[in-house]
Amino acid sequence: MIKKLNGEIWKPLKFKGWQSMRNKYAVSSNGRAASYKEDIFADGKLLTGSLTSGYRTLNLHLNGNNGTLYLHREVAKLFNKKTSSKQKYVIHLNHAKTDNRKKNLKWASQKEVNDHQQKSPQKLEYKKVQSNRKKGLKLNATQVKTIKGILANPRRKLTHQQIADKYKVSPMTIYRIKSGENWAGVS
């Protein structure tokens, strides 16, 4: 038996093969998931699911195949409207991957996802740690200034790979210097 929370709305989950399942499944506007036979409030059982890369998932066995449903995507499908055809991803507004309340979820384009990730507390902390790092660096400040100069030149002929080869670093290091993720304090 499931106790309904104030203002909570439950909607049935419909996915490929749902009709052949022993139980029915539903998600709520508060991000909760449940299985039930006839009535969610009479015979329903709350599901905790599992964590996959930090996201709450439901692992359902469909016709001999494992089916993984990401709870945040299912809640967004049922409770949040897309405003553009480019919105193919769901972001957690507070960056908490297990907070699947409908008010914390938003459909987003790839650009919106990237911008949102740059503002996450974990990303900001990582940038702070990286900017203060002194040991284990392959480049020095003078080299980084030169690389930034090369990258800023509109007539540059060298690719990221060529710059990386010249300084014996990875192309990702060059990209991170360009984006400001690494060496932001050097100009």
N, C-alpha and C positions, 0 to 999 in steps of 0.2 A: 504494500500500500504506500502510495506517495502522497506526501502532504504538499498541497499547493501553496506556493509562496504568494504574498500580496502582489497583485499586478502581473503575475507570471502567466504567460500564454504557452500552451503546448501545441505542437503541430506534428503530424505523422511524417516519418522519413519514408521517402519513396526512392528507391534506387534499383538498378538492374537486378532482377531476381527477387525483389522483396516479397512478391506474392507467394513464392514457394518456401519461405522461411517458416519455422515453427512458431516464432514469436513475431509480434509487430514491434516497431521501434519508433521513438519520437524524441524530439529535442524541444527545449523550452527557450523562451526569450531571455532567460537567465543563464543560458549555456549549459543546462543540465541535459543528460541523456537518460533514456529509460527504455526498458523492454516491457511488454505486456501481452496478455492473451486477448482480452475483450475490452477492458476499460482501464485506462492508465491509472486512475485514482483508486480503483478497487483491487486490481491484481498486479499493478505495475511495480517494477523493481528498478531503483536507480543504478546506473552503470558508471563506473569510474573510468573504464577503458584503460588504455595504456598511453605511454608517452613515446612519440617518435620525433626525434630532433627537437624535443621540448614542447611539441604540440600534442594536445589531447586527441587520441584517435580511438575509433571503435574498430575492432578486428572481427569481421563477420565472415563466416564460412558460407560462400555462395556456390551451390552446385559443385562441391568438391574443390573450389578455388578459394583462396583467401582474398577477402575484400577489405581494404583499409579505407575507412571514411575519416577524414579530418573534421573534427567536430566544429571548428571555427568556420570552415567552408559551408558545412550543412546549415548551421545557424544563419549565416549570411544569405544563403540561397533562399531560405524560408522567411526571413524577417527584414532583410535590407535590400533595397532596390539599387540596381546599377543605373548610373546616369549617363554612361557612355559605353559603346561597344568595345572600347579599349580596356575597360576594367575587367581584367581576368584574374586578379589576385585579391586576397583579403588581408588587410593589415589590422593589427591590434593597436588601437590608438594610444594606449598606455604602455606599449611594448611588452606587456606581460602575456606570453604565449598561451598560458592556461586560463586567462580571463576571457571567456567566450560569451559574455553577455552581449546582446545585440547592440547596445549603445556603445560598446567598446570596439565593435567591428566596422570596417568600412571597405567597400570595394575600391580597388585602386588599379591604375595602369602601371606598367613596368617602371616608368619614370617616377611616379608617386611612391612606389615601393622603395626605390633606390634613395630618394630624398628622405623618406621616413626613416630608413635604416641608418642614415648618416646622423640622425638626431637621437638615436637610442642611447640610453645611459651606458650600456656596455661599450658601444662604439666610441663614445666620448671619453670614457675612462681609458680605453685602449690607446686612443690618440694622445691623451695626456701622458701616459706611461711611455709611449714611443718617443714623444718630443723631449722627454727628460733623460732618455737612455744615453749612456756614454760608452759602455763596453760592448764588444762584439760587433762593431760597425765595420762595414766594408768600405765605406766612403768617409771622407772628411768634409768639413764645411766648405772648403775651397772647391773641391770637386763638385759638390752639390750646386754651388753658385754657378759654376761653369755649365753643368747640365741644365739648370733652370734657364740660363741664357740661351742655350741651344734650343730648348723646347719652346721658348717664347719667340724665337725668330720666325717670322711668317714665311721666310724663304728657305727654311730648313729643308735640307735634302736627306738627312739621316732619319731612318726609321727608329722606333723604340728599340727594336732588336739590335740594330747597328750601334746605337748609343750604349745599350746594355753590354754588348760584346766589347766595346772599347774600354769600358770601366770594370769589366769582369763581374757584373751583377746580372740579375734576372730582368727581363722586360717588365715584370710586375713591379720591381723596385723603381724602375723609371716611371711607370704609370703612377705609382703611389707618390713619387716626388712631384709629378705634374699635378695630381689632384689635391696635394697638400696633406695627404694622410701621413706621409713621412717627411721629415725635415721641413715642417711648416714654418719653423722659426728662422730659417735661413732664407735670405732674399738677395 
